[in-house]
């Protein structure tokens, strides 16, 4: 692995290239914090895909793309005389030191859960009015539900054991079924939301990432369906021409190839 000196040199190289691109490249000169936002989100999702695929070579490349965006934002900030990359680094360093008093202070903790509780208390002391202020409004609903539950559990608002969450899940499933029977669309949607929220909560108790779990299923479904399409094409049929029974045969073949 690279030495600390080599690591610092590579970061300095990136900063130099960013300066050159910002001053010489027409595309880079045109970018703003606002124009980069959607590109940054895209890069984060690509990094997430690489992590789910456990492709470390691709993770390395995608981390580079994300790092480029961080440096790009800092460059724009320095042009506006508001902040630069040193401010960004020092800001996160200061936060890490403040929020780890068990490392940089005289606080003693027993386990990970106590560390999380301390974090939330420290954030409130920093001026946050609610522990939920740190949950971004723009998060996908599934991720947001998980973060909300994780946040409130940090201050002790949580179930004591998974069995209690499972009972709540069964209760929400029953209530959803009742609204389905009643055919009330608005209440069905509300109860389905409660059911999903409870499922996310149960997954958290089992140390399962709901987002990762669902994305794994998405990828699995896509792979199987594309197998079905490929087989249909080889038999010179379209899916519309095939019966459901024929498609199910191919689907089961696809499952065996997982």
N, C-alpha and C positions, 0 to 999 in steps of 0.2 A: 504494500500500500504506500501511497505518497506520504512524505514527511509533512509536518506542519508548515515548514518553509515552502514546500512545493504547493501546498494547498493555498497558502496566502498569495503566492505568485500567480496561481491560476485564476484566483478571484480578481487580482489586480489586472490581469490580462483581459478578463471579461469587462471590467469597468472601462478600460482603455478602448476596447472595441465598441462599447456602447457610446462612448464620447464621439468616436469617429463616425459611427452610423448616424447618430443624431445630427451631426453637423454636415454630413455629406450625402446621405441617402434620401432621395425625395420622399419615399414612403415613410421612413422612420422620422423624418423631420415633421411630417404632417400629423403624426399621432398625438392624441391627448389621453388623459386618464379615462375620459368617458369612452373614447373609441377603442381603447384596449380592453375595457371591461368584459365584453362578450367573448373576446379571444382568450382572456384569462380563464373564464369559466370553462371554455372548451378544453383548454390545456389541463385543467384540474380533472375533468371527466376522463380525458385520455390517460392521465396518470392513474386514475382509479381503475380503469380497464386493465392496465398493465399489472397493477397490484393484484387484481382478481385473477388474472391469468398466471400469476406467480412468475412473470417473465422479468427477471432482474435486469437483463440487458436493456429491455424496453423501459423499465422503471428508471434506470440511469438516464436514458435519453429524455424521458418526459420530465424528470426532475430538472434537467438542464433548461427545458423550455419554461418551466415555472420560475426557475431562478432568473432567467432572462427577463421575465415580466416584472419581477420584484425590482431588479436593477433598473428597468425602464421607468417604472413609476418613480423610483428614487431620483433618477436623472431629471425627470419632468419637475419633481418637487424642488430640486436644487435650482432649476431655471426660474422658478417662481419665488426663490428665496424663502421657502417655507420649511423644507427638510431635505436632507441628503441621505445617502446610504449609511453613513456613520450614525446619524440620528435614528435611523430604522434599527440598526444593530444594537445601539445603546438602549433604545426603548425596550426592546424585547429582553435584553440582558437585565435591565433594572426590574422588569416585571417578574422574570424568573427568580431573581434573588428575593424579591419581596414575597412572592407566593410559595417560597420553599424555606420557611423559617426553621424547618427541621434539618435543613442542610446548612443554611447561612446564619442561623440564629440559635437560640437556646430552647426551642420547642422540641418536645419528644412525641413521636407518633408510634402507634403499634402496627398499623397496616395501611393498605391502599385506601380503604374507606375513610379512615381518619384524615388522610392527606386531602381527599376530595372535600370533606366537610370543612377543613381549614381553608381551602381555596375559596369556597363560597362565602365564608365569614369574612375573609380578607377583602373579597370583592365588594361586599356591602360596606366595609369600613372605608373603601376607596371612594365611596359616594354613590354606588349603584343603589337605586331604590327598590329593585326587585332582583331576585336571583335569576329571573327569566329574561332580564335585559340582554343577556349575552347570547340569546338565541336569535340568529338572523331571520328577519321576516321573509326573505326570499328563498329559504331552504325548501327543498321538496318536502311535501307533507309527511312522508314516511320517515325521513331523516329528522325532521323537526319534532315529530312525536317522540322519537327516541331521545333527542337532546333535552326536550322538556322534562321527560321522566328522569333522566340522568341528573339534571340540574336540581329538581326538587328533592330527589333522594339524597343529595349532598347535604341538605339541611334537616334530614330526618323524616321527611314526608314520604313514607314508603311502606310497602307491605313488609312483613317480617320473614316470610318464607314463600317459596314458589307455589305451594299448595293453595295458599290464599288467592294468589293471582289466577290460578287455574279455575278456582271456584267462581271468581269474578268473570272470567272468560266464558264459562258455561252459562252464567247468568245473562251476559250480553248476547250470547248466541240464541238463547231462549227468547229474549225480548225482540231480537231481530226477526226470528221465525214468526212471532206473533204479528208483527207489522206486515210481513210478507203475506200472511194469511188474510190480513185486513185490506191488503192492496192499497195502502196509503203511501204514495211515493215519497212525500216529504219526510214522514216518520221512518220509512225504510232507510232512506239515506242517512238520517241522523243516527239510527241504531247501528247501521253498517259502520259508520264512523266510530261509534263507541266500541264495536267489536274489533275493528282494526287496531284501535288504540290499546285495547286489552291484549291483543295478540303481540303487539310491539312490546308491551310491558312484560309479558311472559317470556318473550325471547330474550329480553334484557336480563331477566333472572337466570336464564340458562346460559348467559354469556354468548348469545348469538346475535350477530349484527343483522337486523331485519333487511337493511339495504343490500348487504352482501348476499344474504340468502335469496332474496327475490331476484337479484341480478343473476345469480348462478342458475336459477330456474329459467329466467329469460334466455340466457345463453344456451341452456340445454334444449329448450323448446325450439329455438331458432335452428340449432344443429339438426334436430330430428326432423323438423319440417322441411328443411332444405334437402335432407336425405330423401324424403318422400317425393319432393319435386324432381330430384335427379332421377329416381327410379321410374317415375311416371314418364319423364322425357325419354328414357331409354326404351320404354315399351311403346313409344310413339303415341302417348295419350296425354291429354290435359287433365288437370285435377277435376275440372268440371265434368269430364266424361267418365270419371271413375265413380264407383259406388262407395258409400261410406265403409262398407265391409272391406272392399279392396284397399282403401286407404288405411284402415286399421291394421291390415296385415303388414303393410309397409311400415306403419308406425311402430309396430311391435318389433320389426326387424331393426329399426333405428335404435330402439331402446337397448337391444342386445349389443349394439356397437358402441354404446357409451363407455 
